Amino acid sequence: MPNSYYTYIMSNQSNSTIYVGVTNNIERRAFEHMDGSGAKFTSKYKINKLVYFERYTEVKDAIQREKQLKGWKREKKNNLISQMNPEWRDLMKD
């Protein structure tokens, strides 16, 4: 089975703050953010909702995409999320 790497976007409950990251285990990483152990930024802003992700087989591709998304303006990130997840549901609950 090939390796999987993910570029993902997490949000707080009001969707006012988002976080872009990369991981090789989307479930574990989302739960780390949810319980406050994911990163100082996500803990500080209570970012605990997985709203977007993309899967890659090569880690370099996931990292490249993470860097690309981090360079985007917020509106463009919002549009990307809304295409996949129009209601900004917590994808870990689906």
PDB file of N, CA, C and O in Angstrom:
ATOM      1  N   MET A   1       0.851  -1.192   0.000  1.00  0.00           N
ATOM      2  CA  MET A   1       0.000   0.000   0.000  1.00  0.00           C
ATOM      3  C   MET A   1       0.888   1.244   0.000  1.00  0.00           C
ATOM      4  O   MET A   1       1.772   1.365   0.848  1.00  0.00           O
ATOM      5  N   PRO A   2       0.670   2.164  -0.931  1.00  0.00           N
ATOM      6  CA  PRO A   2       1.517   3.362  -0.995  1.00  0.00           C
ATOM      7  C   PRO A   2       1.294   4.273   0.211  1.00  0.00           C
ATOM      8  O   PRO A   2       0.240   4.264   0.846  1.00  0.00           O
ATOM      9  N   ASN A   3       2.320   5.051   0.493  1.00  0.00           N
ATOM     10  CA  ASN A   3       2.205   6.036   1.569  1.00  0.00           C
ATOM     11  C   ASN A   3       1.217   7.118   1.174  1.00  0.00           C
ATOM     12  O   ASN A   3       1.011   7.400  -0.006  1.00  0.00           O
ATOM     13  N   SER A   4       0.613   7.716   2.188  1.00  0.00           N
ATOM     14  CA  SER A   4      -0.290   8.835   1.961  1.00  0.00           C
ATOM     15  C   SER A   4       0.183  10.036   2.758  1.00  0.00           C
ATOM     16  O   SER A   4       0.575   9.914   3.919  1.00  0.00           O
ATOM     17  N   TYR A   5       0.141  11.175   2.132  1.00  0.00           N
ATOM     18  CA  TYR A   5       0.481  12.443   2.771  1.00  0.00           C
ATOM     19  C   TYR A   5      -0.666  13.397   2.475  1.00  0.00           C
ATOM     20  O   TYR A   5      -1.304  13.317   1.425  1.00  0.00           O
ATOM     21  N   TYR A   6      -0.917  14.290   3.403  1.00  0.00           N
ATOM     22  CA  TYR A   6      -2.068  15.167   3.290  1.00  0.00           C
ATOM     23  C   TYR A   6      -1.681  16.621   3.510  1.00  0.00           C
ATOM     24  O   TYR A   6      -0.909  16.943   4.413  1.00  0.00           O
ATOM     25  N   THR A   7      -2.221  17.483   2.683  1.00  0.00           N
ATOM     26  CA  THR A   7      -2.239  18.911   2.946  1.00  0.00           C
ATOM     27  C   THR A   7      -3.650  19.182   3.446  1.00  0.00           C
ATOM     28  O   THR A   7      -4.624  18.741   2.837  1.00  0.00           O
ATOM     29  N   TYR A   8      -3.760  19.904   4.551  1.00  0.00           N
ATOM     30  CA  TYR A   8      -5.079  20.064   5.158  1.00  0.00           C
ATOM     31  C   TYR A   8      -5.276  21.482   5.675  1.00  0.00           C
ATOM     32  O   TYR A   8      -4.323  22.233   5.880  1.00  0.00           O
ATOM     33  N   ILE A   9      -6.545  21.823   5.878  1.00  0.00           N
ATOM     34  CA  ILE A   9      -6.898  23.114   6.454  1.00  0.00           C
ATOM     35  C   ILE A   9      -7.843  22.864   7.624  1.00  0.00           C
ATOM     36  O   ILE A   9      -8.849  22.167   7.495  1.00  0.00           O
ATOM     37  N   MET A  10      -7.498  23.444   8.753  1.00  0.00           N
ATOM     38  CA  MET A  10      -8.328  23.392   9.956  1.00  0.00           C
ATOM     39  C   MET A  10      -8.883  24.790  10.203  1.00  0.00           C
ATOM     40  O   MET A  10      -8.311  25.785   9.759  1.00  0.00           O
ATOM     41  N   SER A  11      -9.995  24.852  10.911  1.00  0.00           N
ATOM     42  CA  SER A  11     -10.634  26.127  11.233  1.00  0.00           C
ATOM     43  C   SER A  11     -11.135  26.105  12.665  1.00  0.00           C
ATOM     44  O   SER A  11     -11.265  25.045  13.277  1.00  0.00           O
ATOM     45  N   ASN A  12     -11.415  27.292  13.191  1.00  0.00           N
ATOM     46  CA  ASN A  12     -12.097  27.354  14.485  1.00  0.00           C
ATOM     47  C   ASN A  12     -13.603  27.258  14.227  1.00  0.00           C
ATOM     48  O   ASN A  12     -14.030  27.239  13.072  1.00  0.00           O
ATOM     49  N   GLN A  13     -14.401  27.199  15.278  1.00  0.00           N
ATOM     50  CA  GLN A  13     -15.844  26.983  15.120  1.00  0.00           C
ATOM     51  C   GLN A  13     -16.528  28.104  14.344  1.00  0.00           C
ATOM     52  O   GLN A  13     -17.486  27.845  13.616  1.00  0.00           O
ATOM     53  N   SER A  14     -16.062  29.336  14.483  1.00  0.00           N
ATOM     54  CA  SER A  14     -16.697  30.456  13.771  1.00  0.00           C
ATOM     55  C   SER A  14     -16.104  30.671  12.375  1.00  0.00           C
ATOM     56  O   SER A  14     -16.539  31.566  11.650  1.00  0.00           O
ATOM     57  N   ASN A  15     -15.121  29.861  11.998  1.00  0.00           N
ATOM     58  CA  ASN A  15     -14.444  29.951  10.698  1.00  0.00           C
ATOM     59  C   ASN A  15     -13.715  31.275  10.494  1.00  0.00           C
ATOM     60  O   ASN A  15     -13.471  31.681   9.357  1.00  0.00           O
ATOM     61  N   SER A  16     -13.371  31.942  11.575  1.00  0.00           N
ATOM     62  CA  SER A  16     -12.683  33.230  11.461  1.00  0.00           C
ATOM     63  C   SER A  16     -11.174  33.081  11.358  1.00  0.00           C
ATOM     64  O   SER A  16     -10.490  34.008  10.924  1.00  0.00           O
ATOM     65  N   THR A  17     -10.645  31.929  11.752  1.00  0.00           N
ATOM     66  CA  THR A  17      -9.208  31.680  11.693  1.00  0.00           C
ATOM     67  C   THR A  17      -8.983  30.299  11.116  1.00  0.00           C
ATOM     68  O   THR A  17      -9.674  29.347  11.476  1.00  0.00           O
ATOM     69  N   ILE A  18      -8.004  30.189  10.208  1.00  0.00           N
ATOM     70  CA  ILE A  18      -7.692  28.888   9.626  1.00  0.00           C
ATOM     71  C   ILE A  18      -6.206  28.590   9.754  1.00  0.00           C
ATOM     72  O   ILE A  18      -5.394  29.483   9.995  1.00  0.00           O
ATOM     73  N   TYR A  19      -5.872  27.331   9.588  1.00  0.00           N
ATOM     74  CA  TYR A  19      -4.495  26.841   9.692  1.00  0.00           C
ATOM     75  C   TYR A  19      -4.265  25.841   8.568  1.00  0.00           C
ATOM     76  O   TYR A  19      -5.084  24.947   8.355  1.00  0.00           O
ATOM     77  N   VAL A  20      -3.162  25.984   7.850  1.00  0.00           N
ATOM     78  CA  VAL A  20      -2.796  25.067   6.777  1.00  0.00           C
ATOM     79  C   VAL A  20      -1.622  24.227   7.261  1.00  0.00           C
ATOM     80  O   VAL A  20      -0.649  24.760   7.793  1.00  0.00           O
ATOM     81  N   GLY A  21      -1.715  22.909   7.074  1.00  0.00           N
ATOM     82  CA  GLY A  21      -0.643  22.027   7.509  1.00  0.00           C
ATOM     83  C   GLY A  21      -0.467  20.853   6.578  1.00  0.00           C
ATOM     84  O   GLY A  21      -1.188  20.702   5.591  1.00  0.00           O
ATOM     85  N   VAL A  22       0.523  20.008   6.913  1.00  0.00           N
ATOM     86  CA  VAL A  22       0.808  18.793   6.153  1.00  0.00           C
ATOM     87  C   VAL A  22       1.086  17.677   7.156  1.00  0.00           C
ATOM     88  O   VAL A  22       1.655  17.913   8.222  1.00  0.00           O
ATOM     89  N   THR A  23       0.681  16.466   6.804  1.00  0.00           N
ATOM     90  CA  THR A  23       0.853  15.330   7.706  1.00  0.00           C
ATOM     91  C   THR A  23       0.836  14.029   6.916  1.00  0.00           C
ATOM     92  O   THR A  23       0.409  13.992   5.762  1.00  0.00           O
ATOM     93  N   ASN A  24       1.305  12.966   7.552  1.00  0.00           N
ATOM     94  CA  ASN A  24       1.197  11.637   6.941  1.00  0.00           C
ATOM     95  C   ASN A  24       0.075  10.814   7.585  1.00  0.00           C
ATOM     96  O   ASN A  24      -0.154   9.663   7.214  1.00  0.00           O
ATOM     97  N   ASN A  25      -0.619  11.420   8.553  1.00  0.00           N
ATOM     98  CA  ASN A  25      -1.733  10.737   9.224  1.00  0.00           C
ATOM     99  C   ASN A  25      -2.795  11.782   9.566  1.00  0.00           C
ATOM    100  O   ASN A  25      -2.727  12.430  10.611  1.00  0.00           O
ATOM    101  N   ILE A  26      -3.761  11.936   8.689  1.00  0.00           N
ATOM    102  CA  ILE A  26      -4.745  13.014   8.824  1.00  0.00           C
ATOM    103  C   ILE A  26      -5.603  12.852  10.074  1.00  0.00           C
ATOM    104  O   ILE A  26      -5.922  13.841  10.734  1.00  0.00           O
ATOM    105  N   GLU A  27      -5.977  11.631  10.405  1.00  0.00           N
ATOM    106  CA  GLU A  27      -6.827  11.418  11.584  1.00  0.00           C
ATOM    107  C   GLU A  27      -6.086  11.808  12.862  1.00  0.00           C
ATOM    108  O   GLU A  27      -6.603  12.560  13.689  1.00  0.00           O
ATOM    109  N   ARG A  28      -4.869  11.285  13.012  1.00  0.00           N
ATOM    110  CA  ARG A  28      -4.082  11.598  14.207  1.00  0.00           C
ATOM    111  C   ARG A  28      -3.844  13.095  14.331  1.00  0.00           C
ATOM    112  O   ARG A  28      -3.998  13.667  15.410  1.00  0.00           O
ATOM    113  N   ARG A  29      -3.472  13.718  13.240  1.00  0.00           N
ATOM    114  CA  ARG A  29      -3.139  15.142  13.281  1.00  0.00           C
ATOM    115  C   ARG A  29      -4.367  15.991  13.609  1.00  0.00           C
ATOM    116  O   ARG A  29      -4.273  16.937  14.391  1.00  0.00           O
ATOM    117  N   ALA A  30      -5.498  15.665  13.026  1.00  0.00           N
ATOM    118  CA  ALA A  30      -6.725  16.408  13.328  1.00  0.00           C
ATOM    119  C   ALA A  30      -7.073  16.275  14.809  1.00  0.00           C
ATOM    120  O   ALA A  30      -7.450  17.256  15.450  1.00  0.00           O
ATOM    121  N   PHE A  31      -6.947  15.067  15.351  1.00  0.00           N
ATOM    122  CA  PHE A  31      -7.240  14.876  16.776  1.00  0.00           C
ATOM    123  C   PHE A  31      -6.256  15.637  17.659  1.00  0.00           C
ATOM    124  O   PHE A  31      -6.636  16.135  18.719  1.00  0.00           O
ATOM    125  N   GLU A  32      -4.994  15.732  17.236  1.00  0.00           N
ATOM    126  CA  GLU A  32      -4.018  16.523  17.996  1.00  0.00           C
ATOM    127  C   GLU A  32      -4.446  17.987  18.045  1.00  0.00           C
ATOM    128  O   GLU A  32      -4.355  18.632  19.089  1.00  0.00           O
ATOM    129  N   HIS A  33      -4.908  18.500  16.923  1.00  0.00           N
ATOM    130  CA  HIS A  33      -5.395  19.880  16.918  1.00  0.00           C
ATOM    131  C   HIS A  33      -6.637  20.020  17.789  1.00  0.00           C
ATOM    132  O   HIS A  33      -6.790  21.010  18.504  1.00  0.00           O
ATOM    133  N   MET A  34      -7.517  19.038  17.731  1.00  0.00           N
ATOM    134  CA  MET A  34      -8.757  19.093  18.509  1.00  0.00           C
ATOM    135  C   MET A  34      -8.506  19.091  20.012  1.00  0.00           C
ATOM    136  O   MET A  34      -9.216  19.754  20.768  1.00  0.00           O
ATOM    137  N   ASP A  35      -7.489  18.341  20.441  1.00  0.00           N
ATOM    138  CA  ASP A  35      -7.243  18.275  21.889  1.00  0.00           C
ATOM    139  C   ASP A  35      -6.233  19.322  22.369  1.00  0.00           C
ATOM    140  O   ASP A  35      -5.846  19.333  23.537  1.00  0.00           O
ATOM    141  N   GLY A  36      -5.811  20.205  21.449  1.00  0.00           N
ATOM    142  CA  GLY A  36      -4.941  21.305  21.831  1.00  0.00           C
ATOM    143  C   GLY A  36      -3.462  20.996  21.798  1.00  0.00           C
ATOM    144  O   GLY A  36      -2.654  21.848  22.167  1.00  0.00           O
ATOM    145  N   SER A  37      -3.077  19.799  21.366  1.00  0.00           N
ATOM    146  CA  SER A  37      -1.660  19.451  21.330  1.00  0.00           C
ATOM    147  C   SER A  37      -1.055  19.573  19.936  1.00  0.00           C
ATOM    148  O   SER A  37       0.106  19.214  19.740  1.00  0.00           O
ATOM    149  N   GLY A  38      -1.811  20.068  18.974  1.00  0.00           N
ATOM    150  CA  GLY A  38      -1.356  20.114  17.583  1.00  0.00           C
ATOM    151  C   GLY A  38      -0.275  21.141  17.304  1.00  0.00           C
ATOM    152  O   GLY A  38       0.739  20.818  16.685  1.00  0.00           O
ATOM    153  N   ALA A  39      -0.470  22.351  17.741  1.00  0.00           N
ATOM    154  CA  ALA A  39       0.480  23.444  17.519  1.00  0.00           C
ATOM    155  C   ALA A  39       0.067  24.605  18.414  1.00  0.00           C
ATOM    156  O   ALA A  39      -1.101  24.731  18.782  1.00  0.00           O
ATOM    157  N   LYS A  40       1.022  25.443  18.758  1.00  0.00           N
ATOM    158  CA  LYS A  40       0.697  26.586  19.624  1.00  0.00           C
ATOM    159  C   LYS A  40      -0.353  27.492  18.984  1.00  0.00           C
ATOM    160  O   LYS A  40      -1.278  27.952  19.653  1.00  0.00           O
ATOM    161  N   PHE A  41      -0.203  27.742  17.685  1.00  0.00           N
ATOM    162  CA  PHE A  41      -1.147  28.610  16.982  1.00  0.00           C
ATOM    163  C   PHE A  41      -2.562  28.040  17.041  1.00  0.00           C
ATOM    164  O   PHE A  41      -3.511  28.756  17.360  1.00  0.00           O
ATOM    165  N   THR A  42      -2.701  26.750  16.735  1.00  0.00           N
ATOM    166  CA  THR A  42      -4.039  26.155  16.704  1.00  0.00           C
ATOM    167  C   THR A  42      -4.636  26.061  18.100  1.00  0.00           C
ATOM    168  O   THR A  42      -5.850  26.178  18.269  1.00  0.00           O
ATOM    169  N   SER A  43      -3.798  25.852  19.085  1.00  0.00           N
ATOM    170  CA  SER A  43      -4.286  25.815  20.467  1.00  0.00           C
ATOM    171  C   SER A  43      -4.752  27.206  20.903  1.00  0.00           C
ATOM    172  O   SER A  43      -5.815  27.355  21.505  1.00  0.00           O
ATOM    173  N   LYS A  44      -3.946  28.216  20.591  1.00  0.00           N
ATOM    174  CA  LYS A  44      -4.265  29.587  20.980  1.00  0.00           C
ATOM    175  C   LYS A  44      -5.594  30.058  20.385  1.00  0.00           C
ATOM    176  O   LYS A  44      -6.383  30.717  21.063  1.00  0.00           O
ATOM    177  N   TYR A  45      -5.837  29.717  19.114  1.00  0.00           N
ATOM    178  CA  TYR A  45      -7.037  30.192  18.419  1.00  0.00           C
ATOM    179  C   TYR A  45      -8.157  29.148  18.362  1.00  0.00           C
ATOM    180  O   TYR A  45      -9.137  29.311  17.636  1.00  0.00           O
ATOM    181  N   LYS A  46      -7.993  28.074  19.141  1.00  0.00           N
ATOM    182  CA  LYS A  46      -9.015  27.017  19.239  1.00  0.00           C
ATOM    183  C   LYS A  46      -9.421  26.475  17.862  1.00  0.00           C
ATOM    184  O   LYS A  46     -10.603  26.313  17.556  1.00  0.00           O
ATOM    185  N   ILE A  47      -8.417  26.208  17.061  1.00  0.00           N
ATOM    186  CA  ILE A  47      -8.629  25.654  15.731  1.00  0.00           C
ATOM    187  C   ILE A  47      -8.749  24.142  15.877  1.00  0.00           C
ATOM    188  O   ILE A  47      -7.769  23.455  16.165  1.00  0.00           O
ATOM    189  N   ASN A  48      -9.957  23.636  15.677  1.00  0.00           N
ATOM    190  CA  ASN A  48     -10.200  22.231  15.995  1.00  0.00           C
ATOM    191  C   ASN A  48     -11.160  21.542  15.023  1.00  0.00           C
ATOM    192  O   ASN A  48     -11.740  20.507  15.352  1.00  0.00           O
ATOM    193  N   LYS A  49     -11.328  22.107  13.840  1.00  0.00           N
ATOM    194  CA  LYS A  49     -12.279  21.570  12.877  1.00  0.00           C
ATOM    195  C   LYS A  49     -11.583  21.360  11.534  1.00  0.00           C
ATOM    196  O   LYS A  49     -11.094  22.317  10.934  1.00  0.00           O
ATOM    197  N   LEU A  50     -11.537  20.118  11.061  1.00  0.00           N
ATOM    198  CA  LEU A  50     -10.957  19.807   9.756  1.00  0.00           C
ATOM    199  C   LEU A  50     -11.965  20.180   8.676  1.00  0.00           C
ATOM    200  O   LEU A  50     -13.048  19.598   8.607  1.00  0.00           O
ATOM    201  N   VAL A  51     -11.610  21.153   7.827  1.00  0.00           N
ATOM    202  CA  VAL A  51     -12.558  21.612   6.810  1.00  0.00           C
ATOM    203  C   VAL A  51     -12.129  21.304   5.377  1.00  0.00           C
ATOM    204  O   VAL A  51     -12.921  21.448   4.446  1.00  0.00           O
ATOM    205  N   TYR A  52     -10.863  20.875   5.197  1.00  0.00           N
ATOM    206  CA  TYR A  52     -10.374  20.626   3.840  1.00  0.00           C
ATOM    207  C   TYR A  52      -9.135  19.746   3.905  1.00  0.00           C
ATOM    208  O   TYR A  52      -8.341  19.846   4.841  1.00  0.00           O
ATOM    209  N   PHE A  53      -8.971  18.879   2.901  1.00  0.00           N
ATOM    210  CA  PHE A  53      -7.716  18.132   2.782  1.00  0.00           C
ATOM    211  C   PHE A  53      -7.534  17.646   1.349  1.00  0.00           C
ATOM    212  O   PHE A  53      -8.487  17.516   0.582  1.00  0.00           O
ATOM    213  N   GLU A  54      -6.289  17.388   1.025  1.00  0.00           N
ATOM    214  CA  GLU A  54      -5.912  16.792  -0.256  1.00  0.00           C
ATOM    215  C   GLU A  54      -4.922  15.673   0.054  1.00  0.00           C
ATOM    216  O   GLU A  54      -4.079  15.815   0.940  1.00  0.00           O
ATOM    217  N   ARG A  55      -5.023  14.566  -0.671  1.00  0.00           N
ATOM    218  CA  ARG A  55      -4.146  13.418  -0.452  1.00  0.00           C
ATOM    219  C   ARG A  55      -3.084  13.342  -1.554  1.00  0.00           C
ATOM    220  O   ARG A  55      -3.370  13.579  -2.727  1.00  0.00           O
ATOM    221  N   TYR A  56      -1.856  13.008  -1.152  1.00  0.00           N
ATOM    222  CA  TYR A  56      -0.733  12.857  -2.075  1.00  0.00           C
ATOM    223  C   TYR A  56       0.003  11.568  -1.772  1.00  0.00           C
ATOM    224  O   TYR A  56      -0.035  11.082  -0.642  1.00  0.00           O
ATOM    225  N   THR A  57       0.673  11.010  -2.767  1.00  0.00           N
ATOM    226  CA  THR A  57       1.497   9.825  -2.548  1.00  0.00           C
ATOM    227  C   THR A  57       2.951  10.198  -2.302  1.00  0.00           C
ATOM    228  O   THR A  57       3.725   9.379  -1.807  1.00  0.00           O
ATOM    229  N   GLU A  58       3.326  11.415  -2.639  1.00  0.00           N
ATOM    230  CA  GLU A  58       4.702  11.892  -2.438  1.00  0.00           C
ATOM    231  C   GLU A  58       4.705  13.041  -1.436  1.00  0.00           C
ATOM    232  O   GLU A  58       3.953  14.003  -1.592  1.00  0.00           O
ATOM    233  N   VAL A  59       5.540  12.946  -0.419  1.00  0.00           N
ATOM    234  CA  VAL A  59       5.593  13.982   0.609  1.00  0.00           C
ATOM    235  C   VAL A  59       5.991  15.325   0.014  1.00  0.00           C
ATOM    236  O   VAL A  59       5.499  16.364   0.455  1.00  0.00           O
ATOM    237  N   LYS A  60       6.869  15.322  -0.974  1.00  0.00           N
ATOM    238  CA  LYS A  60       7.310  16.592  -1.574  1.00  0.00           C
ATOM    239  C   LYS A  60       6.139  17.336  -2.215  1.00  0.00           C
ATOM    240  O   LYS A  60       6.095  18.566  -2.194  1.00  0.00           O
ATOM    241  N   ASP A  61       5.200  16.594  -2.780  1.00  0.00           N
ATOM    242  CA  ASP A  61       4.022  17.221  -3.396  1.00  0.00           C
ATOM    243  C   ASP A  61       3.117  17.846  -2.336  1.00  0.00           C
ATOM    244  O   ASP A  61       2.588  18.940  -2.530  1.00  0.00           O
ATOM    245  N   ALA A  62       2.942  17.145  -1.216  1.00  0.00           N
ATOM    246  CA  ALA A  62       2.110  17.676  -0.130  1.00  0.00           C
ATOM    247  C   ALA A  62       2.733  18.932   0.462  1.00  0.00           C
ATOM    248  O   ALA A  62       2.030  19.903   0.744  1.00  0.00           O
ATOM    249  N   ILE A  63       4.036  18.919   0.650  1.00  0.00           N
ATOM    250  CA  ILE A  63       4.734  20.085   1.206  1.00  0.00           C
ATOM    251  C   ILE A  63       4.672  21.259   0.235  1.00  0.00           C
ATOM    252  O   ILE A  63       4.453  22.399   0.646  1.00  0.00           O
ATOM    253  N   GLN A  64       4.864  20.982  -1.047  1.00  0.00           N
ATOM    254  CA  GLN A  64       4.785  22.039  -2.058  1.00  0.00           C
ATOM    255  C   GLN A  64       3.403  22.683  -2.062  1.00  0.00           C
ATOM    256  O   GLN A  64       3.280  23.904  -2.151  1.00  0.00           O
ATOM    257  N   ARG A  65       2.366  21.854  -1.964  1.00  0.00           N
ATOM    258  CA  ARG A  65       1.003  22.380  -1.949  1.00  0.00           C
ATOM    259  C   ARG A  65       0.734  23.186  -0.683  1.00  0.00           C
ATOM    260  O   ARG A  65       0.077  24.225  -0.735  1.00  0.00           O
ATOM    261  N   GLU A  66       1.243  22.707   0.458  1.00  0.00           N
ATOM    262  CA  GLU A  66       1.092  23.457   1.708  1.00  0.00           C
ATOM    263  C   GLU A  66       1.688  24.855   1.559  1.00  0.00           C
ATOM    264  O   GLU A  66       1.062  25.843   1.943  1.00  0.00           O
ATOM    265  N   LYS A  67       2.879  24.935   1.010  1.00  0.00           N
ATOM    266  CA  LYS A  67       3.532  26.234   0.810  1.00  0.00           C
ATOM    267  C   LYS A  67       2.722  27.115  -0.128  1.00  0.00           C
ATOM    268  O   LYS A  67       2.598  28.320   0.092  1.00  0.00           O
ATOM    269  N   GLN A  68       2.170  26.509  -1.178  1.00  0.00           N
ATOM    270  CA  GLN A  68       1.351  27.268  -2.115  1.00  0.00           C
ATOM    271  C   GLN A  68       0.123  27.848  -1.412  1.00  0.00           C
ATOM    272  O   GLN A  68      -0.174  29.035  -1.547  1.00  0.00           O
ATOM    273  N   LEU A  69      -0.584  27.006  -0.665  1.00  0.00           N
ATOM    274  CA  LEU A  69      -1.794  27.462   0.022  1.00  0.00           C
ATOM    275  C   LEU A  69      -1.481  28.535   1.052  1.00  0.00           C
ATOM    276  O   LEU A  69      -2.235  29.497   1.198  1.00  0.00           O
ATOM    277  N   LYS A  70      -0.378  28.378   1.766  1.00  0.00           N
ATOM    278  CA  LYS A  70      -0.009  29.382   2.764  1.00  0.00           C
ATOM    279  C   LYS A  70       0.261  30.734   2.121  1.00  0.00           C
ATOM    280  O   LYS A  70       0.126  31.768   2.775  1.00  0.00           O
ATOM    281  N   GLY A  71       0.642  30.737   0.846  1.00  0.00           N
ATOM    282  CA  GLY A  71       0.900  31.980   0.128  1.00  0.00           C
ATOM    283  C   GLY A  71      -0.347  32.648  -0.429  1.00  0.00           C
ATOM    284  O   GLY A  71      -0.296  33.796  -0.870  1.00  0.00           O
ATOM    285  N   TRP A  72      -1.454  31.939  -0.409  1.00  0.00           N
ATOM    286  CA  TRP A  72      -2.697  32.488  -0.948  1.00  0.00           C
ATOM    287  C   TRP A  72      -3.338  33.473   0.021  1.00  0.00           C
ATOM    288  O   TRP A  72      -3.157  33.377   1.235  1.00  0.00           O
ATOM    289  N   LYS A  73      -4.082  34.413  -0.526  1.00  0.00           N
ATOM    290  CA  LYS A  73      -4.911  35.312   0.286  1.00  0.00           C
ATOM    291  C   LYS A  73      -6.065  34.499   0.882  1.00  0.00           C
ATOM    292  O   LYS A  73      -6.452  33.460   0.348  1.00  0.00           O
ATOM    293  N   ARG A  74      -6.593  34.989   1.978  1.00  0.00           N
ATOM    294  CA  ARG A  74      -7.645  34.275   2.698  1.00  0.00           C
ATOM    295  C   ARG A  74      -8.860  33.991   1.812  1.00  0.00           C
ATOM    296  O   ARG A  74      -9.425  32.900   1.886  1.00  0.00           O
ATOM    297  N   GLU A  75      -9.266  34.933   0.987  1.00  0.00           N
ATOM    298  CA  GLU A  75     -10.441  34.745   0.140  1.00  0.00           C
ATOM    299  C   GLU A  75     -10.273  33.542  -0.788  1.00  0.00           C
ATOM    300  O   GLU A  75     -11.215  32.776  -0.993  1.00  0.00           O
ATOM    301  N   LYS A  76      -9.090  33.379  -1.340  1.00  0.00           N
ATOM    302  CA  LYS A  76      -8.833  32.261  -2.234  1.00  0.00           C
ATOM    303  C   LYS A  76      -8.879  30.938  -1.471  1.00  0.00           C
ATOM    304  O   LYS A  76      -9.381  29.941  -1.991  1.00  0.00           O
ATOM    305  N   LYS A  77      -8.362  30.920  -0.244  1.00  0.00           N
ATOM    306  CA  LYS A  77      -8.445  29.715   0.592  1.00  0.00           C
ATOM    307  C   LYS A  77      -9.900  29.406   0.927  1.00  0.00           C
ATOM    308  O   LYS A  77     -10.319  28.249   0.884  1.00  0.00           O
ATOM    309  N   ASN A  78     -10.667  30.437   1.258  1.00  0.00           N
ATOM    310  CA  ASN A  78     -12.093  30.245   1.549  1.00  0.00           C
ATOM    311  C   ASN A  78     -12.817  29.607   0.363  1.00  0.00           C
ATOM    312  O   ASN A  78     -13.621  28.691   0.535  1.00  0.00           O
ATOM    313  N   ASN A  79     -12.525  30.100  -0.837  1.00  0.00           N
ATOM    314  CA  ASN A  79     -13.156  29.560  -2.042  1.00  0.00           C
ATOM    315  C   ASN A  79     -12.784  28.093  -2.255  1.00  0.00           C
ATOM    316  O   ASN A  79     -13.632  27.288  -2.641  1.00  0.00           O
ATOM    317  N   LEU A  80     -11.533  27.746  -2.008  1.00  0.00           N
ATOM    318  CA  LEU A  80     -11.080  26.361  -2.142  1.00  0.00           C
ATOM    319  C   LEU A  80     -11.839  25.466  -1.169  1.00  0.00           C
ATOM    320  O   LEU A  80     -12.346  24.413  -1.555  1.00  0.00           O
ATOM    321  N   ILE A  81     -11.918  25.880   0.077  1.00  0.00           N
ATOM    322  CA  ILE A  81     -12.647  25.106   1.091  1.00  0.00           C
ATOM    323  C   ILE A  81     -14.100  24.948   0.676  1.00  0.00           C
ATOM    324  O   ILE A  81     -14.649  23.848   0.746  1.00  0.00           O
ATOM    325  N   SER A  82     -14.726  26.031   0.247  1.00  0.00           N
ATOM    326  CA  SER A  82     -16.155  26.013  -0.094  1.00  0.00           C
ATOM    327  C   SER A  82     -16.463  25.109  -1.281  1.00  0.00           C
ATOM    328  O   SER A  82     -17.570  24.580  -1.380  1.00  0.00           O
ATOM    329  N   GLN A  83     -15.501  24.924  -2.181  1.00  0.00           N
ATOM    330  CA  GLN A  83     -15.721  24.019  -3.314  1.00  0.00           C
ATOM    331  C   GLN A  83     -15.870  22.582  -2.844  1.00  0.00           C
ATOM    332  O   GLN A  83     -16.725  21.850  -3.344  1.00  0.00           O
ATOM    333  N   MET A  84     -15.049  22.172  -1.890  1.00  0.00           N
ATOM    334  CA  MET A  84     -15.078  20.802  -1.375  1.00  0.00           C
ATOM    335  C   MET A  84     -16.097  20.635  -0.252  1.00  0.00           C
ATOM    336  O   MET A  84     -16.726  19.586  -0.116  1.00  0.00           O
ATOM    337  N   ASN A  85     -16.245  21.668   0.532  1.00  0.00           N
ATOM    338  CA  ASN A  85     -17.021  21.591   1.770  1.00  0.00           C
ATOM    339  C   ASN A  85     -17.836  22.879   1.928  1.00  0.00           C
ATOM    340  O   ASN A  85     -17.490  23.726   2.751  1.00  0.00           O
ATOM    341  N   PRO A  86     -18.914  23.037   1.149  1.00  0.00           N
ATOM    342  CA  PRO A  86     -19.657  24.311   1.117  1.00  0.00           C
ATOM    343  C   PRO A  86     -20.168  24.786   2.473  1.00  0.00           C
ATOM    344  O   PRO A  86     -20.284  25.990   2.701  1.00  0.00           O
ATOM    345  N   GLU A  87     -20.470  23.866   3.364  1.00  0.00           N
ATOM    346  CA  GLU A  87     -21.002  24.249   4.676  1.00  0.00           C
ATOM    347  C   GLU A  87     -19.922  24.331   5.751  1.00  0.00           C
ATOM    348  O   GLU A  87     -20.219  24.596   6.916  1.00  0.00           O
ATOM    349  N   TRP A  88     -18.685  24.105   5.364  1.00  0.00           N
ATOM    350  CA  TRP A  88     -17.550  24.123   6.295  1.00  0.00           C
ATOM    351  C   TRP A  88     -17.808  23.169   7.471  1.00  0.00           C
ATOM    352  O   TRP A  88     -17.528  23.490   8.626  1.00  0.00           O
ATOM    353  N   ARG A  89     -18.350  21.986   7.140  1.00  0.00           N
ATOM    354  CA  ARG A  89     -18.564  20.962   8.164  1.00  0.00           C
ATOM    355  C   ARG A  89     -17.215  20.452   8.680  1.00  0.00           C
ATOM    356  O   ARG A  89     -16.195  20.583   8.002  1.00  0.00           O
ATOM    357  N   ASP A  90     -17.217  19.883   9.859  1.00  0.00           N
ATOM    358  CA  ASP A  90     -16.042  19.210  10.394  1.00  0.00           C
ATOM    359  C   ASP A  90     -15.953  17.849   9.721  1.00  0.00           C
ATOM    360  O   ASP A  90     -16.753  16.960  10.013  1.00  0.00           O
ATOM    361  N   LEU A  91     -15.001  17.679   8.834  1.00  0.00           N
ATOM    362  CA  LEU A  91     -14.891  16.455   8.054  1.00  0.00           C
ATOM    363  C   LEU A  91     -14.526  15.239   8.905  1.00  0.00           C
ATOM    364  O   LEU A  91     -14.731  14.105   8.474  1.00  0.00           O
ATOM    365  N   MET A  92     -13.994  15.455  10.091  1.00  0.00           N
ATOM    366  CA  MET A  92     -13.698  14.337  10.991  1.00  0.00           C
ATOM    367  C   MET A  92     -14.988  13.742  11.545  1.00  0.00           C
ATOM    368  O   MET A  92     -14.984  12.601  12.007  1.00  0.00           O
ATOM    369  N   LYS A  93     -16.064  14.470  11.512  1.00  0.00           N
ATOM    370  CA  LYS A  93     -17.344  13.965  12.007  1.00  0.00           C
ATOM    371  C   LYS A  93     -18.132  13.262  10.920  1.00  0.00           C
ATOM    372  O   LYS A  93     -19.141  12.618  11.208  1.00  0.00           O
ATOM    373  N   ASP A  94     -17.695  13.372   9.686  1.00  0.00           N
ATOM    374  CA  ASP A  94     -18.404  12.734   8.555  1.00  0.00           C
ATOM    375  C   ASP A  94     -17.850  11.344   8.278  1.00  0.00           C
ATOM    376  O   ASP A  94     -18.320  10.661   7.368  1.00  0.00           O
TER     377      ASP A  94
END
